[in-house]
Amino acid sequence: MKLNSIINEVTEVAKEAGQFIRQERITFDADKVEYKGLNDMVSYVDKTAEQKIVAGLEKILPEAGFITEEKTTTKIGDTYNWIIDPLDGTTNFIHGLPVYSVSIGLQKNDELVLGVVYEICQDECFYAHSDSPAYLNGKEIKVSNKPTVAESLIATGFPYYDFSKQGAYIELFTELMRNCHGLRRLGSAAVDLAYTACGRFEGYYEYNLNSWDVAGGIVIVKQAGGHVVNFKGGDEVLNTRELLATNGKITKELLDYIQKYFK
């Protein structure tokens, strides 16, 4: 299968789901929110968007299975599996904060080969596959060329249910605050990765991540010339629940900061 033959169709699926989410936000009723766990919210919007994405992707690649946040399907493929977060940034969406996205990744065996992140409120579609550059709305993107943490704007995420590493996280946050241009927490891991890919951030780190949070964005960062590693510096990131993405120039320096607090 040639990935360049399906990438446009996948972006259209993401945009159609995003249009549904955008429309639902206009009349959204927060009383319809459900809780999957501590501070882990979901609504009919997440579930319906996921169903729409699954239906669209099944038409593109019928043999593929799915790994999805809302578990609206249990189909697993022998070779190909789509990894989907239908609404990354649900808390932002519920509160009307305009940073949330659709994230779609395609895994071939153990390799991520295609990624799409559609930031809904800005109508920005980031995408790439393993044989292509990375793009934003049709224009090629590259990571930043800033060479040091001191010159960098860095993104992160806050723990919202597993607070076992909270102390280490706050200490790391405090040290980085003093040694970079600034720290940002947007509330969507997929958007953090996309923004790293296009040079808005020099780096992004977070723990307690799921595969659907990051699968699409990982491909985009790598194809834009960046690095994606775990907190030990290894390449396995999809299932380690921790991730560092950078422009490739600050990887070692930022890892040194992280490893002081995350052994």
C-alpha positions as YAML, in Angstrom:
chain: A
units: angstrom
residues:
- id: 1
  name: MET
  ca: [0.00, 0.00, 0.00]
- id: 2
  name: LYS
  ca: [1.28, 3.46, -0.95]
- id: 3
  name: LEU
  ca: [0.75, 5.88, 1.91]
- id: 4
  name: ASN
  ca: [0.71, 8.91, -0.38]
- id: 5
  name: SER
  ca: [-2.38, 7.48, -2.04]
- id: 6
  name: ILE
  ca: [-4.44, 7.60, 1.18]
- id: 7
  name: ILE
  ca: [-3.08, 10.54, 3.17]
- id: 8
  name: ASN
  ca: [-5.51, 13.06, 1.64]
- id: 9
  name: GLU
  ca: [-8.46, 10.79, 2.42]
- id: 10
  name: VAL
  ca: [-7.32, 10.42, 6.02]
- id: 11
  name: THR
  ca: [-7.03, 14.18, 6.46]
- id: 12
  name: GLU
  ca: [-10.57, 14.56, 5.12]
- id: 13
  name: VAL
  ca: [-11.83, 12.06, 7.70]
- id: 14
  name: ALA
  ca: [-10.13, 14.07, 10.45]
- id: 15
  name: LYS
  ca: [-11.56, 17.35, 9.16]
- id: 16
  name: GLU
  ca: [-15.09, 15.94, 8.91]
- id: 17
  name: ALA
  ca: [-14.91, 14.75, 12.51]
- id: 18
  name: GLY
  ca: [-13.52, 18.14, 13.47]
- id: 19
  name: GLN
  ca: [-16.41, 19.91, 11.78]
- id: 20
  name: PHE
  ca: [-18.85, 17.78, 13.78]
- id: 21
  name: ILE
  ca: [-17.02, 18.65, 17.01]
- id: 22
  name: ARG
  ca: [-16.95, 22.34, 16.10]
- id: 23
  name: GLN
  ca: [-20.70, 22.40, 15.49]
- id: 24
  name: GLU
  ca: [-21.49, 20.49, 18.68]
- id: 25
  name: ARG
  ca: [-19.46, 22.95, 20.77]
- id: 26
  name: ILE
  ca: [-21.96, 25.72, 19.87]
- id: 27
  name: THR
  ca: [-24.80, 24.07, 21.80]
- id: 28
  name: PHE
  ca: [-22.82, 21.75, 24.07]
- id: 29
  name: ASP
  ca: [-24.39, 21.01, 27.44]
- id: 30
  name: ALA
  ca: [-21.78, 20.30, 30.13]
- id: 31
  name: ASP
  ca: [-24.41, 18.36, 32.11]
- id: 32
  name: LYS
  ca: [-23.98, 15.56, 29.55]
- id: 33
  name: VAL
  ca: [-20.39, 14.92, 30.61]
- id: 34
  name: GLU
  ca: [-19.52, 11.47, 31.98]
- id: 35
  name: TYR
  ca: [-16.52, 10.46, 34.09]
- id: 36
  name: LYS
  ca: [-14.33, 7.51, 33.15]
- id: 37
  name: GLY
  ca: [-12.12, 8.13, 36.18]
- id: 38
  name: LEU
  ca: [-10.69, 10.94, 38.30]
- id: 39
  name: ASN
  ca: [-10.77, 14.10, 36.15]
- id: 40
  name: ASP
  ca: [-11.08, 11.87, 33.06]
- id: 41
  name: MET
  ca: [-14.11, 13.20, 31.24]
- id: 42
  name: VAL
  ca: [-15.96, 12.10, 28.12]
- id: 43
  name: SER
  ca: [-19.16, 13.06, 26.33]
- id: 44
  name: TYR
  ca: [-21.32, 11.92, 23.45]
- id: 45
  name: VAL
  ca: [-19.20, 14.22, 21.26]
- id: 46
  name: ASP
  ca: [-16.04, 12.12, 21.80]
- id: 47
  name: LYS
  ca: [-17.91, 8.87, 21.17]
- id: 48
  name: THR
  ca: [-19.81, 10.03, 18.10]
- id: 49
  name: ALA
  ca: [-16.70, 11.62, 16.60]
- id: 50
  name: GLU
  ca: [-14.83, 8.34, 17.08]
- id: 51
  name: GLN
  ca: [-17.59, 6.38, 15.37]
- id: 52
  name: LYS
  ca: [-17.43, 8.77, 12.42]
- id: 53
  name: ILE
  ca: [-13.66, 8.43, 12.18]
- id: 54
  name: VAL
  ca: [-13.77, 4.63, 12.38]
- id: 55
  name: ALA
  ca: [-16.43, 4.46, 9.67]
- id: 56
  name: GLY
  ca: [-14.42, 6.75, 7.41]
- id: 57
  name: LEU
  ca: [-11.13, 4.92, 7.89]
- id: 58
  name: GLU
  ca: [-12.73, 1.51, 7.31]
- id: 59
  name: LYS
  ca: [-13.58, 2.65, 3.79]
- id: 60
  name: ILE
  ca: [-9.98, 3.67, 3.16]
- id: 61
  name: LEU
  ca: [-8.26, 0.57, 4.53]
- id: 62
  name: PRO
  ca: [-10.79, -2.22, 5.18]
- id: 63
  name: GLU
  ca: [-8.21, -4.70, 6.49]
- id: 64
  name: ALA
  ca: [-6.98, -2.40, 9.26]
- id: 65
  name: GLY
  ca: [-7.98, -2.62, 12.90]
- id: 66
  name: PHE
  ca: [-8.31, 0.07, 15.53]
- id: 67
  name: ILE
  ca: [-6.87, 1.16, 18.86]
- id: 68
  name: THR
  ca: [-9.18, 3.90, 20.09]
- id: 69
  name: GLU
  ca: [-9.65, 5.92, 23.25]
- id: 70
  name: GLU
  ca: [-13.40, 5.44, 23.55]
- id: 71
  name: LYS
  ca: [-13.42, 1.75, 22.59]
- id: 72
  name: THR
  ca: [-16.27, 2.12, 20.08]
- id: 73
  name: THR
  ca: [-14.74, -0.79, 18.14]
- id: 74
  name: THR
  ca: [-12.67, -3.81, 19.13]
- id: 75
  name: LYS
  ca: [-11.47, -4.79, 15.67]
- id: 76
  name: ILE
  ca: [-7.72, -5.53, 15.57]
- id: 77
  name: GLY
  ca: [-5.81, -5.85, 12.31]
- id: 78
  name: ASP
  ca: [-3.10, -8.38, 11.50]
- id: 79
  name: THR
  ca: [-0.75, -5.79, 9.96]
- id: 80
  name: TYR
  ca: [-2.34, -2.34, 10.09]
- id: 81
  name: ASN
  ca: [-4.03, -0.60, 13.00]
- id: 82
  name: TRP
  ca: [-5.34, 2.93, 13.24]
- id: 83
  name: ILE
  ca: [-4.65, 4.62, 16.60]
- id: 84
  name: ILE
  ca: [-7.30, 7.27, 17.26]
- id: 85
  name: ASP
  ca: [-8.05, 10.02, 19.73]
- id: 86
  name: PRO
  ca: [-11.29, 11.54, 18.45]
- id: 87
  name: LEU
  ca: [-11.09, 14.58, 20.72]
- id: 88
  name: ASP
  ca: [-7.70, 15.22, 22.30]
- id: 89
  name: GLY
  ca: [-8.31, 18.02, 24.76]
- id: 90
  name: THR
  ca: [-11.74, 16.99, 26.01]
- id: 91
  name: THR
  ca: [-11.38, 19.08, 29.18]
- id: 92
  name: ASN
  ca: [-10.64, 22.16, 27.06]
- id: 93
  name: PHE
  ca: [-13.63, 21.38, 24.85]
- id: 94
  name: ILE
  ca: [-15.98, 21.02, 27.83]
- id: 95
  name: HIS
  ca: [-14.85, 24.33, 29.29]
- id: 96
  name: GLY
  ca: [-14.90, 26.16, 25.97]
- id: 97
  name: LEU
  ca: [-11.12, 26.63, 25.82]
- id: 98
  name: PRO
  ca: [-10.13, 26.60, 22.13]
- id: 99
  name: VAL
  ca: [-7.31, 24.05, 21.99]
- id: 100
  name: TYR
  ca: [-8.48, 20.58, 21.01]
- id: 101
  name: SER
  ca: [-7.85, 18.24, 18.15]
- id: 102
  name: VAL
  ca: [-8.46, 15.03, 16.27]
- id: 103
  name: SER
  ca: [-5.46, 12.69, 16.25]
- id: 104
  name: ILE
  ca: [-5.04, 9.73, 13.89]
- id: 105
  name: GLY
  ca: [-2.00, 7.49, 13.56]
- id: 106
  name: LEU
  ca: [-1.48, 4.41, 11.42]
- id: 107
  name: GLN
  ca: [0.69, 1.58, 12.69]
- id: 108
  name: LYS
  ca: [2.12, -1.10, 10.39]
- id: 109
  name: ASN
  ca: [3.15, -3.99, 12.61]
- id: 110
  name: ASP
  ca: [5.18, -2.11, 15.27]
- id: 111
  name: GLU
  ca: [6.04, 0.95, 13.17]
- id: 112
  name: LEU
  ca: [4.10, 4.20, 13.02]
- id: 113
  name: VAL
  ca: [3.85, 5.13, 9.34]
- id: 114
  name: LEU
  ca: [1.25, 7.89, 9.06]
- id: 115
  name: GLY
  ca: [-0.02, 10.69, 11.27]
- id: 116
  name: VAL
  ca: [-2.69, 13.39, 11.14]
- id: 117
  name: VAL
  ca: [-3.46, 16.00, 13.78]
- id: 118
  name: TYR
  ca: [-6.31, 18.38, 13.06]
- id: 119
  name: GLU
  ca: [-6.48, 21.36, 15.42]
- id: 120
  name: ILE
  ca: [-10.14, 22.19, 15.20]
- id: 121
  name: CYS
  ca: [-10.45, 25.78, 16.39]
- id: 122
  name: GLN
  ca: [-7.60, 27.09, 14.22]
- id: 123
  name: ASP
  ca: [-8.57, 24.86, 11.26]
- id: 124
  name: GLU
  ca: [-4.98, 23.63, 11.04]
- id: 125
  name: CYS
  ca: [-4.33, 20.16, 9.65]
- id: 126
  name: PHE
  ca: [-0.86, 18.71, 10.26]
- id: 127
  name: TYR
  ca: [0.05, 15.48, 8.48]
- id: 128
  name: ALA
  ca: [2.90, 13.27, 7.33]
- id: 129
  name: HIS
  ca: [3.74, 9.71, 6.45]
- id: 130
  name: SER
  ca: [7.00, 7.79, 6.57]
- id: 131
  name: ASP
  ca: [7.85, 8.55, 2.93]
- id: 132
  name: SER
  ca: [7.04, 12.26, 3.01]
- id: 133
  name: PRO
  ca: [7.89, 15.60, 4.59]
- id: 134
  name: ALA
  ca: [5.49, 16.97, 7.19]
- id: 135
  name: TYR
  ca: [2.83, 19.47, 6.19]
- id: 136
  name: LEU
  ca: [0.48, 22.04, 7.67]
- id: 137
  name: ASN
  ca: [-2.49, 22.81, 5.42]
- id: 138
  name: GLY
  ca: [-0.47, 21.81, 2.36]
- id: 139
  name: LYS
  ca: [2.69, 23.74, 3.24]
- id: 140
  name: GLU
  ca: [5.84, 21.85, 4.24]
- id: 141
  name: ILE
  ca: [6.92, 22.40, 7.86]
- id: 142
  name: LYS
  ca: [10.19, 21.93, 9.71]
- id: 143
  name: VAL
  ca: [11.21, 21.95, 13.35]
- id: 144
  name: SER
  ca: [12.86, 25.00, 14.91]
- id: 145
  name: ASN
  ca: [16.61, 25.52, 14.63]
- id: 146
  name: LYS
  ca: [17.09, 26.94, 18.14]
- id: 147
  name: PRO
  ca: [20.17, 25.16, 19.59]
- id: 148
  name: THR
  ca: [19.72, 25.52, 23.36]
- id: 149
  name: VAL
  ca: [17.08, 25.15, 26.05]
- id: 150
  name: ALA
  ca: [17.78, 28.75, 27.07]
- id: 151
  name: GLU
  ca: [16.43, 29.90, 23.68]
- id: 152
  name: SER
  ca: [13.47, 27.51, 23.70]
- id: 153
  name: LEU
  ca: [9.75, 27.64, 24.34]
- id: 154
  name: ILE
  ca: [8.78, 24.28, 25.81]
- id: 155
  name: ALA
  ca: [5.42, 22.56, 26.18]
- id: 156
  name: THR
  ca: [4.37, 20.07, 28.82]
- id: 157
  name: GLY
  ca: [1.29, 18.48, 30.33]
- id: 158
  name: PHE
  ca: [0.09, 18.37, 33.92]
- id: 159
  name: PRO
  ca: [-0.87, 15.11, 35.64]
- id: 160
  name: TYR
  ca: [-4.59, 14.95, 36.26]
- id: 161
  name: TYR
  ca: [-5.16, 11.55, 37.84]
- id: 162
  name: ASP
  ca: [-1.84, 9.80, 38.65]
- id: 163
  name: PHE
  ca: [-0.02, 12.08, 41.06]
- id: 164
  name: SER
  ca: [2.68, 9.60, 42.12]
- id: 165
  name: LYS
  ca: [5.40, 11.62, 40.34]
- id: 166
  name: GLN
  ca: [3.95, 15.02, 41.10]
- id: 167
  name: GLY
  ca: [6.84, 16.10, 43.30]
- id: 168
  name: ALA
  ca: [9.48, 15.29, 40.69]
- id: 169
  name: TYR
  ca: [7.36, 16.93, 38.03]
- id: 170
  name: ILE
  ca: [7.05, 20.20, 39.96]
- id: 171
  name: GLU
  ca: [10.78, 20.29, 40.68]
- id: 172
  name: LEU
  ca: [11.57, 19.78, 36.98]
- id: 173
  name: PHE
  ca: [8.99, 22.40, 36.02]
- id: 174
  name: THR
  ca: [10.53, 24.87, 38.45]
- id: 175
  name: GLU
  ca: [14.06, 24.39, 37.12]
- id: 176
  name: LEU
  ca: [13.03, 24.65, 33.48]
- id: 177
  name: MET
  ca: [10.99, 27.76, 34.25]
- id: 178
  name: ARG
  ca: [14.23, 29.49, 35.21]
- id: 179
  name: ASN
  ca: [16.20, 28.23, 32.22]
- id: 180
  name: CYS
  ca: [14.07, 28.61, 29.07]
- id: 181
  name: HIS
  ca: [11.95, 31.22, 27.32]
- id: 182
  name: GLY
  ca: [8.84, 29.77, 28.91]
- id: 183
  name: LEU
  ca: [6.69, 26.72, 29.58]
- id: 184
  name: ARG
  ca: [3.23, 26.16, 28.12]
- id: 185
  name: ARG
  ca: [0.46, 23.67, 28.92]
- id: 186
  name: LEU
  ca: [-2.12, 23.64, 26.13]
- id: 187
  name: GLY
  ca: [-4.06, 20.56, 27.20]
- id: 188
  name: SER
  ca: [-3.73, 18.52, 24.00]
- id: 189
  name: ALA
  ca: [-0.67, 16.29, 23.57]
- id: 190
  name: ALA
  ca: [-1.41, 15.95, 19.87]
- id: 191
  name: VAL
  ca: [-1.32, 19.73, 19.42]
- id: 192
  name: ASP
  ca: [1.88, 20.00, 21.49]
- id: 193
  name: LEU
  ca: [3.54, 17.55, 19.11]
- id: 194
  name: ALA
  ca: [2.20, 19.30, 16.01]
- id: 195
  name: TYR
  ca: [3.43, 22.65, 17.29]
- id: 196
  name: THR
  ca: [6.86, 21.15, 17.95]
- id: 197
  name: ALA
  ca: [6.90, 19.85, 14.38]
- id: 198
  name: CYS
  ca: [6.24, 23.29, 12.90]
- id: 199
  name: GLY
  ca: [8.67, 25.15, 15.14]
- id: 200
  name: ARG
  ca: [6.30, 26.90, 17.53]
- id: 201
  name: PHE
  ca: [7.80, 24.86, 20.37]
- id: 202
  name: GLU
  ca: [11.38, 23.64, 20.54]
- id: 203
  name: GLY
  ca: [10.41, 20.75, 22.81]
- id: 204
  name: TYR
  ca: [7.56, 18.98, 24.56]
- id: 205
  name: TYR
  ca: [7.63, 16.47, 27.42]
- id: 206
  name: GLU
  ca: [4.94, 14.63, 29.38]
- id: 207
  name: TYR
  ca: [4.25, 11.42, 31.27]
- id: 208
  name: ASN
  ca: [1.07, 9.35, 31.81]
- id: 209
  name: LEU
  ca: [0.38, 9.42, 28.08]
- id: 210
  name: ASN
  ca: [-1.62, 6.88, 26.09]
- id: 211
  name: SER
  ca: [-0.82, 5.69, 22.58]
- id: 212
  name: TRP
  ca: [-3.81, 7.50, 21.08]
- id: 213
  name: ASP
  ca: [-2.62, 10.81, 22.56]
- id: 214
  name: VAL
  ca: [0.64, 10.76, 20.63]
- id: 215
  name: ALA
  ca: [0.58, 8.31, 17.69]
- id: 216
  name: GLY
  ca: [-0.34, 10.86, 15.04]
- id: 217
  name: GLY
  ca: [1.96, 13.57, 16.34]
- id: 218
  name: ILE
  ca: [5.01, 11.31, 16.63]
- id: 219
  name: VAL
  ca: [5.05, 10.72, 12.87]
- id: 220
  name: ILE
  ca: [4.67, 14.43, 12.13]
- id: 221
  name: VAL
  ca: [7.54, 15.46, 14.43]
- id: 222
  name: LYS
  ca: [9.90, 12.86, 12.99]
- id: 223
  name: GLN
  ca: [9.09, 13.73, 9.38]
- id: 224
  name: ALA
  ca: [9.58, 17.42, 10.20]
- id: 225
  name: GLY
  ca: [13.15, 16.65, 11.30]
- id: 226
  name: GLY
  ca: [12.64, 16.30, 15.05]
- id: 227
  name: HIS
  ca: [13.46, 13.68, 17.65]
- id: 228
  name: VAL
  ca: [11.02, 11.64, 19.74]
- id: 229
  name: VAL
  ca: [12.39, 9.60, 22.65]
- id: 230
  name: ASN
  ca: [11.37, 8.33, 26.06]
- id: 231
  name: PHE
  ca: [12.77, 9.75, 29.30]
- id: 232
  name: LYS
  ca: [15.70, 7.33, 29.15]
- id: 233
  name: GLY
  ca: [16.56, 8.48, 25.65]
- id: 234
  name: GLY
  ca: [15.27, 5.32, 23.98]
- id: 235
  name: ASP
  ca: [13.22, 5.07, 20.81]
- id: 236
  name: GLU
  ca: [10.25, 3.20, 22.30]
- id: 237
  name: VAL
  ca: [7.67, 5.84, 23.14]
- id: 238
  name: LEU
  ca: [4.26, 4.61, 22.04]
- id: 239
  name: ASN
  ca: [3.63, 2.40, 25.05]
- id: 240
  name: THR
  ca: [6.06, 3.72, 27.68]
- id: 241
  name: ARG
  ca: [3.59, 6.43, 28.81]
- id: 242
  name: GLU
  ca: [6.36, 9.07, 28.69]
- id: 243
  name: LEU
  ca: [7.65, 11.11, 25.81]
- id: 244
  name: LEU
  ca: [10.08, 13.85, 24.89]
- id: 245
  name: ALA
  ca: [9.80, 15.47, 21.46]
- id: 246
  name: THR
  ca: [12.31, 18.10, 20.35]
- id: 247
  name: ASN
  ca: [13.70, 19.93, 17.36]
- id: 248
  name: GLY
  ca: [16.63, 17.51, 17.50]
- id: 249
  name: LYS
  ca: [19.07, 20.16, 18.69]
- id: 250
  name: ILE
  ca: [18.07, 20.36, 22.36]
- id: 251
  name: THR
  ca: [17.36, 16.64, 22.94]
- id: 252
  name: LYS
  ca: [20.41, 15.87, 25.06]
- id: 253
  name: GLU
  ca: [20.22, 19.06, 27.09]
- id: 254
  name: LEU
  ca: [16.51, 18.67, 27.82]
- id: 255
  name: LEU
  ca: [16.98, 14.98, 28.64]
- id: 256
  name: ASP
  ca: [19.64, 15.97, 31.17]
- id: 257
  name: TYR
  ca: [17.09, 18.16, 32.94]
- id: 258
  name: ILE
  ca: [14.41, 15.45, 32.84]
- id: 259
  name: GLN
  ca: [16.70, 12.66, 34.05]
- id: 260
  name: LYS
  ca: [17.65, 14.63, 37.16]
- id: 261
  name: TYR
  ca: [14.08, 14.10, 38.38]
- id: 262
  name: PHE
  ca: [12.81, 11.05, 36.47]
- id: 263
  name: LYS
  ca: [15.30, 8.26, 37.09]
...
